[in-house]
Amino acid sequence: IAEVLQGYRALLLARRTVKLYQPPLIWSAIMLLLAVHFWWASFGLAKRDNWDFAAFSAVLMQTVMLFMGAALLLPHRSGGEALDLRAHYYREAGPFFSFGLLFILFGFVKDWLLDRHIISGGIPLFFFLFFLVTTLVLLFVRKPRVHEIMAPVMGTVVAIFIAMMFAKLRLGS
């Protein structure tokens, strides 16, 4: 969360010279939403009685991947330097989506190590496959129009997924 907020701070400090670009701004909102969701979901882990180092490591690695993605998303320099979000985004897209892919993969590993299943049910599986395929496409395709379309699509799907997960938690399922 702090990494994204520091990126916003840099944009505000350089606001007279910032060239805005939609995808990294949308991804920054997605990263904040994912961080809050991940944080909320992690509270339930405190009640676990059976931990091993592999499961703890998978949780830790997923947290590291989220942090690293957030750290790359927005530029952090300020003070007179022009900030071009489009140039920064495409310069960091490879590492950003690589960390995103690793975040998803560590999520699969974490679920397996904690609950001995990868993903239960058809709906969560659909979402995780969607996230996986979309992240792979964005990792390898550098066409701006693809990124400009997929960022709001991914934001919408992430918001729906998280809303469904919170509804499930509220219902106690």
C-alpha positions as CSV (number, residue, x, y, z in Angstrom):
1,I,0.0,0.0,0.0
2,A,2.8,2.4,0.9
3,E,4.5,1.8,-2.4
4,V,1.4,2.8,-4.4
5,L,0.8,5.8,-2.1
6,Q,4.4,6.9,-2.6
7,G,3.9,6.7,-6.3
8,Y,0.8,8.9,-6.0
9,R,2.9,11.3,-3.9
10,A,5.5,11.5,-6.7
11,L,2.8,12.2,-9.3
12,L,1.3,15.0,-7.1
13,L,4.7,16.6,-6.5
14,A,5.4,16.5,-10.2
15,R,1.9,17.3,-11.3
16,R,2.9,20.2,-13.6
17,T,5.1,17.9,-15.7
18,V,3.3,14.5,-15.4
19,K,2.1,12.9,-18.6
20,L,-0.7,10.7,-17.4
21,Y,-1.5,7.4,-18.9
22,Q,-4.6,5.2,-18.0
23,P,-3.2,1.7,-17.5
24,P,-0.7,2.3,-14.6
25,L,-3.3,4.5,-12.8
26,I,-5.9,1.6,-13.1
27,W,-3.3,-1.0,-12.1
28,S,-2.4,1.2,-9.1
29,A,-6.0,1.1,-7.9
30,I,-6.1,-2.7,-8.6
31,M,-2.9,-3.1,-6.5
32,L,-4.4,-1.2,-3.6
33,L,-7.6,-3.3,-3.8
34,L,-5.5,-6.6,-3.9
35,A,-3.3,-5.5,-1.0
36,V,-6.4,-4.8,1.1
37,H,-8.0,-8.1,0.1
38,F,-4.8,-10.0,0.7
39,W,-4.4,-8.3,4.1
40,W,-8.0,-9.1,5.1
41,A,-7.7,-12.7,3.9
42,S,-4.5,-13.1,5.9
43,F,-6.3,-12.4,9.2
44,G,-7.9,-15.8,8.9
45,L,-4.5,-17.5,8.8
46,A,-3.8,-16.4,12.4
47,K,-6.4,-19.0,13.6
48,R,-4.5,-21.9,11.9
49,D,-3.2,-24.6,14.2
50,N,-1.1,-26.5,11.7
51,W,1.6,-24.5,10.0
52,D,4.8,-25.7,8.4
53,F,7.6,-23.6,6.9
54,A,6.6,-24.4,3.3
55,A,3.1,-22.9,3.8
56,F,4.5,-19.9,5.6
57,S,7.1,-19.4,2.8
58,A,4.4,-19.5,0.2
59,V,2.3,-16.9,2.0
60,L,5.5,-14.8,2.5
61,M,6.5,-15.1,-1.2
62,Q,3.0,-14.1,-2.4
63,T,3.3,-11.0,-0.2
64,V,6.7,-10.2,-1.6
65,M,5.4,-10.5,-5.2
66,L,2.6,-8.1,-4.4
67,F,5.1,-5.6,-2.9
68,M,7.5,-5.9,-5.8
69,G,4.7,-5.3,-8.4
70,A,3.5,-2.3,-6.4
71,A,7.1,-1.0,-6.2
72,L,7.5,-1.0,-10.0
73,L,4.1,0.4,-11.0
74,L,4.5,4.1,-10.5
75,P,7.6,6.2,-10.7
76,H,9.0,7.5,-7.4
77,R,11.1,10.5,-8.4
78,S,9.9,14.0,-8.1
79,G,11.1,17.6,-8.0
80,G,11.3,19.1,-11.4
81,E,11.7,15.9,-13.4
82,A,9.0,15.2,-15.9
83,L,7.2,12.0,-15.3
84,D,5.9,10.1,-18.3
85,L,3.6,7.3,-17.0
86,R,3.3,5.7,-20.5
87,A,7.1,5.4,-20.9
88,H,7.5,4.2,-17.3
89,Y,4.7,1.6,-17.6
90,Y,6.1,0.0,-20.8
91,R,9.6,0.0,-19.4
92,E,8.5,-1.8,-16.3
93,A,5.6,-3.9,-17.8
94,G,7.8,-7.1,-18.1
95,P,8.9,-7.1,-14.5
96,F,5.5,-5.9,-13.2
97,F,3.5,-8.7,-15.0
98,S,6.2,-11.2,-14.1
99,F,5.7,-10.4,-10.4
100,G,1.9,-10.6,-11.1
101,L,2.3,-14.1,-12.6
102,L,4.4,-15.2,-9.6
103,F,1.8,-13.8,-7.3
104,I,-0.8,-16.0,-8.9
105,L,1.4,-19.1,-9.0
106,F,2.4,-18.7,-5.3
107,G,-1.3,-18.4,-4.6
108,F,-1.9,-21.8,-6.1
109,V,1.0,-23.2,-4.1
110,K,-0.2,-21.5,-0.9
111,D,-3.7,-23.0,-1.4
112,W,-2.2,-26.4,-1.9
113,L,0.1,-26.2,1.1
114,L,-2.6,-24.8,3.4
115,D,-5.7,-26.7,2.4
116,R,-4.4,-29.5,0.1
117,H,-6.4,-28.2,-2.8
118,I,-5.6,-25.8,-5.5
119,I,-8.9,-24.0,-6.0
120,S,-12.2,-25.3,-4.8
121,G,-15.3,-24.7,-7.0
122,G,-15.9,-23.6,-10.5
123,I,-16.3,-19.9,-9.9
124,P,-12.9,-19.3,-8.1
125,L,-11.2,-21.5,-10.7
126,F,-12.7,-19.4,-13.5
127,F,-11.4,-16.2,-11.9
128,F,-7.9,-17.6,-11.3
129,L,-7.6,-18.9,-14.8
130,F,-8.8,-15.5,-16.1
131,F,-6.2,-13.8,-14.0
132,L,-3.5,-16.2,-15.1
133,V,-4.3,-16.0,-18.9
134,T,-4.7,-12.2,-18.8
135,T,-1.4,-11.7,-16.9
136,L,0.4,-13.9,-19.4
137,V,-1.1,-12.0,-22.3
138,L,-0.1,-8.6,-20.8
139,L,3.4,-10.0,-20.0
140,F,4.1,-10.9,-23.6
141,V,1.9,-8.5,-25.7
142,R,3.2,-4.9,-25.7
143,K,0.5,-3.4,-27.9
144,P,-0.8,-0.3,-26.1
145,R,-4.4,-0.9,-27.2
146,V,-4.4,-4.3,-25.5
147,H,-3.1,-2.8,-22.2
148,E,-5.5,0.1,-22.4
149,I,-8.5,-2.3,-22.8
150,M,-7.3,-5.0,-20.4
151,A,-6.5,-2.7,-17.4
152,P,-10.1,-1.6,-16.9
153,V,-11.4,-5.2,-17.7
154,M,-9.0,-6.6,-15.1
155,G,-10.0,-3.9,-12.6
156,T,-13.7,-4.8,-13.0
157,V,-13.0,-8.6,-12.7
158,V,-10.8,-8.1,-9.6
159,A,-13.5,-6.0,-8.0
160,I,-16.2,-8.6,-8.8
161,F,-14.0,-11.4,-7.5
162,I,-13.2,-9.6,-4.2
163,A,-16.9,-8.7,-3.8
164,M,-17.8,-12.3,-4.2
165,M,-15.1,-13.4,-1.7
166,F,-16.3,-10.9,0.9
167,A,-20.0,-12.0,0.3
168,K,-18.8,-15.6,0.9
169,L,-17.0,-14.6,4.1
170,R,-20.1,-12.7,5.3
171,L,-22.3,-15.7,4.7
172,G,-19.9,-18.0,6.5
173,S,-19.4,-20.3,3.5
